Amino acid sequence: METIIEPFRIKSVEPIRMTTAQERAELIREANFNLFALKSDDVIIDLLTDSGTGAMSAAQWAAVQRGDESYAGSPSFYRFEAAVKNLMPFRHVIPTHQGRAAEAILFSIFGGDGHVIPSNTHFDTTRGNIEASGAEAYDLVIADGNDPASTHPFKGNMDLQKLAAFLDSYGDAVPCVMLTITNNAGGGQPVSLENIQGVAELAKRYGKPFFIDGCRFAENAWFIKSRERGQADRSIPEIVRDCFSLADGMTMSAKKDAFGNIGGWLALNDDGLAERARAELIRTEGFPTYGGLAGRDLEALAQGLSEIVDEDYLRYRIRANTYLVERLDALGVPVVKPAGGHAVFIDARAWLSHIPPLSYPGQALAVALYEIGGIRSCEIGTAMFGRQPDGSEKPAAMDLVRLAMPRRTYTQSHTDYIVEVFEELAKTKDKLPRYKIVKEPNLLRHFTCQFAPI
Ligand SMILES: *Cc1c(COP(=O)(O)O)cnc(C)c1O
């Protein structure tokens, strides 16, 4: 069969509140043109993030009932720990309430003034945690990764030559090497197993611990299976285990590829580092067998980890994004190709070429998608990354708008509606206004800053 159907039936539904274009024009103005400030009831299709917004399965809800809320030594923790170790064979698994809490703990150890930390592309919370510790974050993705039109199969790869040069020139200032799979901020693009091996070898040669930000490990493994030579006949869990066997540890947001509404973890091999991490965990999150989560959450994640590596699910998941990319491409909308794992990215700088990067073309597009169709998307560009540590502002590498796809939540007819909104927008896009930022916080400004059209 050609049609790849959603490999699930719907058992429980949530109504969507419809709004009019007139209402939305008013609502977005009240939100100071920042989509994070909208109430989700005022959104028709919410593609702000795929984080924590997925639908849990019947088996996950059943597992929730089994949650044991003992403060210490809960069986729910041991089921969670076993599920993680089954895919990621690290010695220590430390649960946190989200991915960023795992990052904060990691960089309380590795961050600090004078340190520099390379990655393919640091996600915004990773960068925020590194910079808050006094260290600096560097992105060393391959050149294809910054070219929205390139069809390289692994656009999330680290540039190994740049990494070697970086390790040479910064020497002792580098406390560890990071790698994000898939590369969220760079378009949800995958990293090949060969590249992970290359990064691991370099890190080892220079004596640096190697950490994977593994938020979308299953989608990444699907891309490895379907695009990398010699991987087609291997199972997803085998590929996942190969990836993580190369690392000394990982951070994880379980709100992504663990089908959780909340959760995360930090995993490590080194006993001494794990001891320091647990001490920090107790201070900031909770006791090591719950770490900021309820027992019921740990159960949902343990079950979710067994569902996320299902090949029928992953085939449908990636196909759904490819379908949207194909439809938008046919309309002449510049989309990042090939489709990423969790999202479809629009090249707003190319499509709205009358808006210069420092006037936030991505924000202009995101606002227009809301006004026309009630779609909530997210700017990943100069509003998110343009602010420099010294307070100045420069264009980000790209000005993208991300349509993040919640897992198992929307159907193909929702996707067809999204395409129709773009069709409508294509008629007026050259008249969209530029934006300026009128109020912003010091760190991670895109979440709370206020915009105004010029
Ligand atoms: C979501 C995400 C994080 C942060 O995780 P939270 O659970 O939102 O705190 C870190 N890295 C990447 C790549 C992510 O996608």
PDBQT file of the ligand as one rigid body, heavy atoms in Angstrom, charges set to zero:
ROOT
HETATM    1  C1  LIG A 501      13.971  19.789  24.417  1.00  0.00    +0.000 C 
HETATM    2  C2  LIG A 501      15.415  19.719  24.287  1.00  0.00    +0.000 A 
HETATM    3  C3  LIG A 501      16.243  19.962  25.384  1.00  0.00    +0.000 A 
HETATM    4  C4  LIG A 501      15.722  20.412  26.738  1.00  0.00    +0.000 C 
HETATM    5  O1  LIG A 501      14.812  19.533  27.291  1.00  0.00    +0.000 OA
HETATM    6  P1  LIG A 501      13.585  20.001  28.226  1.00  0.00    +0.000 P 
HETATM    7  O2  LIG A 501      12.948  18.721  28.624  1.00  0.00    +0.000 OA
HETATM    8  O3  LIG A 501      12.711  20.876  27.402  1.00  0.00    +0.000 OA
HETATM    9  O4  LIG A 501      14.161  20.736  29.384  1.00  0.00    +0.000 OA
HETATM   10  C5  LIG A 501      17.601  19.803  25.190  1.00  0.00    +0.000 A 
HETATM   11  N1  LIG A 501      18.115  19.467  24.001  1.00  0.00    +0.000 NA
HETATM   12  C6  LIG A 501      17.347  19.243  22.920  1.00  0.00    +0.000 A 
HETATM   13  C7  LIG A 501      17.969  18.843  21.622  1.00  0.00    +0.000 C 
HETATM   14  C8  LIG A 501      15.974  19.371  23.026  1.00  0.00    +0.000 A 
HETATM   15  O5  LIG A 501      15.214  19.155  21.948  1.00  0.00    +0.000 OA
ENDROOT
TORSDOF 0
